[in-house]
Amino acid sequence: MTQFLSLDAFIAAALREDVGTGDITTRCCVPEDAVSAGFFRAKERGVVAGLFILPRVFAQLDAGVVATPLVKEGAEVNSGDIVATIEGNSRAILTGERVALNILQRLSGVATQTAAAVAAVAGTKTRIVDTRKTTPGLRELEKYAVRTGGGVNHRFGLSDGILIKDNHIKASGGITAAITSARKNAPHTLKIEVEAETLEQVAEALDARADVIMLDNMTTQLMAESVKLIAGRALTEASGNMGERDLREVADTGVDFISIGGLTHSVRALDISLKF
């Protein structure tokens, strides 16, 4: 996974945080030359993401440790399935176990939750997208996990696109003023998305030629009315506590995207264990 250029530095920082001056339990109990073999086992049904993390974690502790994935990235596994094996110096494996599992479990949790959301809107034109509500330092990996689960990435960061939200609107003097200023000052290659909470705001955004209109915290009825009013003149994105909504019902309004912050900011890790 060559796209994760900062991954090794991130892993090094995670190991420093966990190991500190040394793994005292392992150092005191396990012989320096001990060798072990083990496996990573899923303890519940889910979608696996981040298996490529395993060899990169253990390589920083002992280049001789071999971690081998047994399933493909994005594979759906059941409780009891073995997803990877590991063999090498026992001390290195025990010391890196928690960091490796923390990352693998979190990314698999993101992929699992994303896959469930994608399944909920299957058969509609609606696509599931993430947000910037990610764990600091883990955005690249978490957004990768969203893609692995079948979702689509929203902008990666503030420099990737124009998204005019309620506070921008207030600070700019209104939707029209904000969009007009954005169109004047931004590169012509960037699309302009604006948040709307009412039909009146949707109409104003359309008149100002927004490329994407975010339907924020609307009822499904109001979303359907907004989609009808927009009539394909702009893309539509449903947003606002979507993780707590009936996603199929939202998709049936005809929106192009449903953005869900909960895919990354409050996801439950997939339960995976390492056993010798």
C-alpha positions in Angstrom: 0.0 0.0 0.0 2.4 2.6 -1.3 -0.1 5.5 -0.9 0.4 5.5 2.9 3.6 7.4 2.7 3.6 8.3 6.4 2.4 4.9 7.7 5.8 3.8 9.0 6.2 7.0 11.0 2.7 6.7 12.4 3.4 3.1 13.5 6.7 4.2 15.1 4.9 6.8 17.1 2.2 4.3 18.1 4.9 1.8 19.3 6.7 4.6 21.2 3.5 5.5 22.9 2.7 1.8 23.9 6.2 0.4 24.6 7.8 3.4 26.2 11.2 2.3 27.6 10.4 -1.3 27.0 7.9 -4.2 27.3 8.6 -5.1 30.9 6.3 -8.1 31.1 7.6 -9.7 28.0 11.2 -8.9 28.8 10.9 -10.5 32.3 8.9 -13.6 31.3 9.9 -14.6 27.8 13.4 -15.8 26.7 15.2 -13.5 24.3 15.5 -16.3 21.7 12.0 -17.7 22.0 10.1 -18.3 18.7 6.3 -18.6 18.4 3.7 -19.1 15.8 0.2 -17.8 16.0 -2.9 -16.5 14.1 -5.3 -13.6 14.0 -8.9 -14.7 14.4 -12.1 -12.8 13.8 -14.4 -13.1 16.8 -17.4 -11.7 15.0 -18.8 -11.3 11.5 -17.5 -8.3 9.6 -15.4 -6.8 6.8 -11.6 -6.9 7.2 -9.5 -3.9 6.4 -5.9 -3.1 7.2 -4.2 -6.5 7.0 -1.2 -4.9 5.3 -0.6 -3.1 8.6 0.6 -6.3 10.3 4.0 -6.9 8.6 4.8 -3.2 8.9 4.2 -3.1 12.6 6.3 -6.2 13.4 9.0 -5.2 11.0 9.9 -2.3 13.2 10.5 -4.7 16.1 12.1 -7.6 14.3 12.7 -7.9 10.6 12.5 -11.7 11.0 8.8 -11.8 12.0 6.6 -13.0 9.2 2.9 -11.9 9.2 0.9 -13.5 6.3 -2.7 -12.4 5.5 -5.0 -15.3 4.6 -7.9 -13.3 3.2 -8.2 -10.4 0.8 -8.7 -6.8 1.9 -12.4 -6.2 2.1 -13.3 -9.8 2.6 -16.3 -10.6 4.7 -15.4 -13.0 7.5 -17.3 -14.9 10.1 -16.7 -15.5 13.8 -13.8 -18.0 14.1 -12.3 -17.3 10.7 -8.4 -17.0 10.7 -7.5 -13.8 8.8 -3.7 -14.0 9.1 -0.8 -16.0 10.6 2.3 -14.8 12.3 5.7 -16.5 13.1 8.9 -15.2 14.6 10.6 -13.9 17.7 8.1 -14.2 20.6 9.2 -11.0 22.3 8.7 -8.9 19.1 5.2 -10.4 18.5 4.1 -9.8 22.0 5.4 -6.3 22.1 3.7 -5.3 18.8 0.5 -7.2 19.4 -1.6 -4.4 20.7 -0.6 -1.7 18.2 -1.2 -4.1 15.4 -4.6 -5.2 16.7 -5.7 -1.6 17.6 -5.2 -0.5 14.0 -6.5 -3.6 12.3 -9.6 -3.7 14.6 -10.5 0.0 14.0 -10.1 -0.1 10.3 -12.1 -3.3 10.1 -14.8 -1.7 12.2 -15.0 1.3 9.8 -15.1 -1.1 6.8 -17.8 -3.2 8.4 -20.0 -0.2 9.3 -19.6 1.3 5.9 -20.5 -2.0 4.2 -23.7 -2.2 6.2 -24.6 1.4 5.2 -23.9 0.6 1.5 -26.1 -2.5 1.7 -28.9 -0.5 3.2 -29.1 1.7 0.0 -28.4 -1.1 -2.5 -30.5 -0.8 -5.6 -30.8 3.0 -5.4 -28.5 5.6 -7.1 -27.4 6.9 -3.6 -23.8 6.5 -2.6 -22.5 6.5 1.0 -19.7 9.0 1.7 -17.6 9.8 4.8 -16.7 13.1 6.4 -13.8 14.8 8.0 -14.9 13.5 11.4 -11.9 11.2 11.7 -9.4 10.3 14.4 -6.5 12.8 14.3 -3.6 11.2 12.5 -5.7 8.3 11.2 -7.6 10.1 8.4 -5.8 8.5 5.5 -6.3 5.0 6.9 -9.9 5.5 8.0 -10.9 6.9 4.6 -9.1 3.9 3.0 -11.3 1.7 5.3 -14.4 3.5 4.1 -13.5 2.7 0.5 -12.7 -0.9 1.4 -16.2 -1.2 2.8 -17.7 0.1 -0.5 -18.2 3.7 0.4 -16.9 6.9 -1.3 -14.6 9.5 0.2 -15.8 13.1 0.6 -13.0 15.7 0.6 -9.9 14.6 2.4 -9.2 18.0 3.9 -10.0 21.7 3.8 -7.9 22.3 0.7 -9.7 19.8 -1.4 -13.0 21.5 -2.0 -15.4 24.3 -1.1 -18.0 23.3 1.4 -20.0 26.3 2.7 -21.6 25.5 6.0 -23.9 27.5 8.3 -21.1 29.4 10.0 -19.5 30.3 6.7 -22.9 31.5 5.5 -23.3 33.7 8.6 -19.8 35.1 8.4 -20.2 35.8 4.7 -23.5 37.6 4.8 -25.7 34.8 3.3 -25.8 31.9 0.9 -25.7 34.1 -2.3 -22.8 36.2 -0.9 -20.8 33.2 0.1 -21.2 31.4 -3.2 -20.6 34.5 -5.3 -17.4 35.2 -3.3 -16.3 31.6 -3.6 -16.8 31.5 -7.3 -14.8 34.7 -7.7 -11.9 33.7 -5.6 -11.6 29.9 -5.9 -9.9 28.0 -8.8 -12.4 27.2 -11.5 -11.7 23.5 -11.1 -13.3 23.3 -7.7 -16.9 22.5 -7.2 -18.9 24.6 -4.7 -21.1 22.8 -2.2 -23.4 24.7 0.2 -25.4 23.6 3.2 -29.2 24.3 3.2 -31.7 23.6 5.9 -34.9 24.9 4.3 -36.5 25.0 0.9 -35.9 28.7 0.8 -32.2 28.1 1.2 -32.2 25.4 -1.4 -33.8 27.8 -3.9 -31.3 30.5 -3.0 -28.4 28.0 -3.5 -29.8 27.0 -6.9 -30.1 30.6 -8.0 -26.5 31.2 -7.0 -25.5 28.2 -9.1 -24.2 25.9 -6.3 -22.7 22.6 -7.7 -23.7 20.5 -4.7 -26.4 21.2 -2.2 -26.2 19.6 1.3 -29.6 18.9 2.7 -28.8 19.3 6.4 -30.9 17.8 9.2 -34.0 17.7 7.0 -37.0 15.4 7.4 -37.3 12.8 4.6 -40.3 14.7 3.3 -38.4 17.9 3.1 -35.5 16.1 1.4 -37.8 14.7 -1.2 -39.3 18.2 -1.8 -35.8 19.6 -2.1 -34.7 16.9 -4.6 -37.8 17.7 -6.7 -37.1 21.4 -6.6 -33.4 20.9 -7.6 -34.4 18.6 -10.4 -30.9 17.6 -11.3 -29.5 21.1 -11.5 -27.1 20.3 -8.7 -26.0 17.2 -6.9 -27.6 16.5 -3.5 -26.1 15.3 -0.3 -28.2 14.3 2.8 -26.4 15.0 6.0 -27.0 15.3 9.7 -27.1 12.4 12.1 -27.5 10.0 9.2 -26.1 7.2 11.2 -29.3 7.3 13.3 -31.7 7.4 10.3 -33.3 4.8 8.1 -30.8 5.0 5.2 -33.1 3.3 2.7 -35.8 5.8 3.4 -33.4 8.7 2.9 -32.0 7.1 -0.3 -35.6 6.8 -1.6 -35.9 10.6 -1.6 -33.5 10.6 -4.6 -30.5 12.1 -3.0 -27.1 11.5 -4.7 -25.1 11.0 -1.6 -25.6 10.3 2.1 -22.7 11.5 4.3 -22.2 9.7 7.6 -19.8 11.1 10.2 -20.4 8.0 12.3 -18.5 5.8 9.8 -15.3 7.1 11.4 -15.9 9.2 14.5 -17.9 6.7 16.6 -17.3 3.3 15.0 -17.0 0.2 17.1 -13.9 -1.8 16.4 -14.3 -5.3 15.0 -13.3 -7.9 17.5 -10.1 -9.7 16.4 -7.6 -11.5 18.5 -4.1 -12.9 18.3 -3.5 -16.4 19.7 -0.2 -18.4 19.9 
